[in-house]
Every structure is written in C-alpha cells, then in structure tokens.
Amino acid sequence: MAKIKLEFEKLTIHRPKERWKLYFIIVAEHPTEEDKMVITSLPQSDIIRLKPSQGNVINFEPKGDNVDGLFVIERDMPADRRVSVRVYLRHTRKSVRDTGELLSEIQKELGSDAVGIVTDVLGITGAPWLVVSKYALGALGKVLRQVKDKDFGFVSMDEEFGDEFENQTELDRENTFSTGEASIVWSWSVD
C-alpha cells in the first residue's frame, strides 16, 4: 500500500518582532479509527527559536538536491485518498514547551472526549499523540485559548490525492495562517 508523507518546508512570520519561540500543534485523522483524531506538538520537547538574523523566516528544508523538510506525519494512503490535517502555530514565552505537558493540559480540559495518549501512530517514532473523539474538535479552540501562548491561528493542510500525484510524487503547497500573521510552505508526497 502507498504511504503518504507531510513535511514542512518554510515558515515566515509577518510581524515586526524578530524574536520568537514557536511550536506547532498538529491535529490529524486517526489512521485506523474513523471516529477519532490525534493531536501532538512539534518539536517534541523544545521550541523553534527565531532570532533577528533569520529575518522572521525559517527554512526546514536544507539547500541541496533530494532533501527533506521537517517530517510531520507518515501513514498509509486512506481508502478514499483524502486526509485531514490542521496545524496551529503558537508562540510561547517559555524556553521549553513539552509535548507531554501540553497534551496533558488538553486531555484534562477535554475530559471524557480525550481517549488517551499513544505513540508511533503517524510515523513520528516515540512521539506522544493524544487520541480524541472527532466531536471534541469543536472544543479544541476553546482549550487552546486557555493555554497562555500567542496564537498565530491555524491552517488546513487537507489533501485529496488525485491525478496530480500520478506524474509527480511530491507537491508543494503554501497558505497563510488564519490570523494573517504567518505563512507556511509544506509538501505532501506519495511513496
């Protein structure tokens, strides 16, 4: 069965401040349970630091041929060839943002809609993922507002793997986060 992979390639902040401590919250469909979603954060136990010398841009993809960006998820191709992924960008004042701590906060707030924490569910070895009911997604925005970090909004990275993937195995996409204060380039690929 074909595998699909999501990678981040470039992040640009559209704000005058040039010092940021960033992390992503990833929300994706559970690969085997249709009524569930999974949530994690990247990086796992640190943050992405942007300093003035970087000009509010971080390239996750190094220069060169046949290189990869920041690996986000990998899974088997869904039967309907569609996948749903939402990415939230956050800025923290803390020097470290621990994924386990963040997922525990979200799990506590969601209550019975949070099923539990699993690992290795979408190809990031050892990464903890919080499994939640699809119905809990409506409350996720409220829960994230309670986390005292700056919210850059979200972007949908949903993809339908159609004919365009027949001739090309990797396609780049770009969009602006919902606040308009940052934009991201990512790629979906089929192996």
N, C-alpha and C positions, 0 to 999 in steps of 0.2 A: 504494500500500500504506500502511496506517496506521502511524504512528510511536508508540512508547511512550516515556515520559519519567519518570525518577525524580528527585525533588527532596527535599532535607532541609529541614524547616521549623523544628524546635525541638529543642534538646539541653538536658537537665537532668542535672546531676551530683548524686548523692545522698550526698555525703561532706561532712564539716565543713570541710575545707580549701577555701579560696576562690581560690586562685591555681593556674591550670592552663595548661599548654602542650600543646594537644591536636591530634591529627590522626587521620584515618580511613584505614583500608586497605580498599579495595573489591575484592571478588572476584566476577566475573560470568562467565556463559557467553560464549564467543566467538560473535559474531553469525553467522558463516558456517561454522565448523568445529566439528561436534558433539562431537569428542573432545578439545576444548581449552577452557581457561578463561583469563581475563585478569585481571591484578592491577595496581592502581595505588594511589596515596595522594592524599588531599585534605587541605589545599590542596597545590598542586604544589611550591612552593619556600618555604613558610613554615609557620607553625603558627597555630592558633586560640588566642589568649590570652584567658583568663577572669580577671578581677580581682574583688576583693571587692564593688565597686559593682554588679556584674552579678548577684549573688546565686546563683551557680552555674547560671545559665540563659543560653543564647544563642539568640536568635530569628534564624534565617536568612531568614525571610520578613518584609519590612518592613510597616509598617502601611499600609493603603490598600486600594483595590479593584483586582482583577485584577492582583495582584502575584505574583512568582515567588520561590521559596526558593533554596537553594544547589543549582545544577544539578549532577547527578551523572552520569547516563548518558542517552543517547537512541539508539534503534535501531529498525529495522523490527520490526513485530509478528511474533513467531515463528509458524510454521505451526500449531503445537499450542496457541497462545495462552497459553503458560506461559513464565515467565522465572525464573531462579535467580540471586539476588544475596545475598552475605554481606557484612556490614560489621563491621569490627573497630574499636574505639575505643582509642586509645593516648595516654598522657601521657609527654612527654619532658622531660628537664632541659635539653636543648639549646635555644638561641634560634632555631635554624633546623633544619628536618627536610627534607632534599632528597629528592624522589621518586626521582631517578636513583640516588642513593646507596643508598637503601633497596631499590630493585628490584635493584641490583647485588648487594647482600648476599643477598637471597632467591635470585637466579639462581645465585650461587656455591654456596649450600647445597643447592639442588635438583639441581644437576648436569645430567645428560642429560634430566631431565624438564622443564627450562626450555628452551623453543624459541628465544626471543629477544625483543627489545623492538621494539614497533611504536608508531605514533602514529595518532591520529584513528580508532581502531577503534570507539569507542562514543560519538561525538559531542562529546567534550571536545577542542576544537581544540588540536593540538600536545601534548596530554598523552601522556607515555610510558606504555605498558601492557606488562607482562611476560606473554608467552604461555606457558602451561604445560600439560602433559598433565593431564587430569582425574584421573589416578592420583596426581599429585603433591599433590593437596589433602590427603590424609591426613598428609603430612609438613609441611604448612604450619604447623600448630600448633606443632610442634617447632622449626621455623625461627624463628617469631615469638617463642618463649620465649628464644631466643638474643639477640634484639635487646633491649638493656638499657633498655627503657621500661616504664612501668607499664601493665599490661593491664587494661582495663575489660571485656574479653570481646567477644563477638560477638552480632549479632542477624541473623536471617534476614529478608530483605525479598522473599522469593519471592512471586510473584503469578501467579494464573491469571485472565486477563482474560475473565470470564464475563458473564452477562446484566446484572450491576450496572453495567457500563460502557456499556450501551446508552442509558440515560437520563441518565447523568452522566458527563462526560468526565474528571473528576478525583476521586479518592477518597483521603482521609487515612487513614493507619494509624499506630498507636503501639505500642511494645513496650519492654521493659526489656532491657538488655544482659545477657548470661549471668551476670555477676558480681553483678547486682542493684545495682551502684553508679552506674548512669546509665540514662537512658531517652531515647528519641528519637521524634519525630513526623516522618513522611515522607509523600510523596504519590506515587502513580502516576497518570499521565494518558495519554489516548489522543488523538492528533491525527488 
